[in-house]
Amino acid sequence: MQLQPYSTGRFSAHLTQSHQAFCDAMLECCGQSQLLQAGEDLLSQGRELTHMCLVPEGRVSMNICAVNGRRFQLGELDCDWHLFGEMEFFTATSCQWSVVAEEPMEIRQLCLKKVRQMLLQQPEFTLFFASALAWDYQDSLDIYTNRLLHPISYNIAFDLLRRQHEEARIQLRSATLSNIKQPMSFL
């Protein structure tokens, strides 16, 4: 999930208004930072969740392996303050997917006890999780469906096109941010 709320959805106006307070509360839950090299796991399939991972920037991939050795690659993601481990946090289950650093990056580890306490004290912030998880569920279901129903050549072409659009969006955002003269908060 991304800390920045999606611009559409039933609660987008409220989430946008409360965004900075939510980010501040999440940063209060941060423990140590960790440097990862390409190929290192942020989360490992089958392992118990010991902390959530907040990734300010960098590229990660997500995959799941079956007992027979077959691996399903969900895809890659260019992170912009993305949080990983939220599903396992809410369900208190082991990690369903492996999340792997595709390049060197610094992540922030969020203390599960602090996040739990923060959500109990400020339950309105659960709306950020519910909204983001709903969007992520829809997106993942769309990926699964396309991978199952379309031939591999279609999926490769579609992934390349989506990556090209994502890179163009990032370049546009970087150019826009570099033109802003005043200091900004972390998001």
NORCORVEN-V411664 format. One line per field, one symbol per residue. ss: DSSP state (H for helix, E for strand, C for the rest). phi: phi as a letter, one per 40 degrees, with the letter a starting at -180 (. if undefined). A space follows every 50 residues. Layout:
ss=???
phi=???
This chain:
ss=CECCCCCCCCCHHHHHHHHHHHHHHHHHCEEEEEEECCCCEEECCCCCCC EEEEEEEEEEEEEEECCCCCEEEEEEEEEEEEEECHHHHHHCCCCCCEEE ECCCEEEEEEEHHHHHHHHHHCHHHHHHHHHHHHHHHHHHHHHHHHHHHC CHHHHHHHHHHHHHHHHHHHHHHHHHHHCCCCCCCCC
phi=.ccccccbhcbcccccccdcccccccccccbccbcbcdgcccbbdgcccb acbbbcahbbbbabbcdcgcbbccibaccafcbbhccccccfbcccbcbb ccadabbbcccccccdcccccbcccccccccccccccccccccdcccccb cccccccccccccccccccccccccccccccccbccb
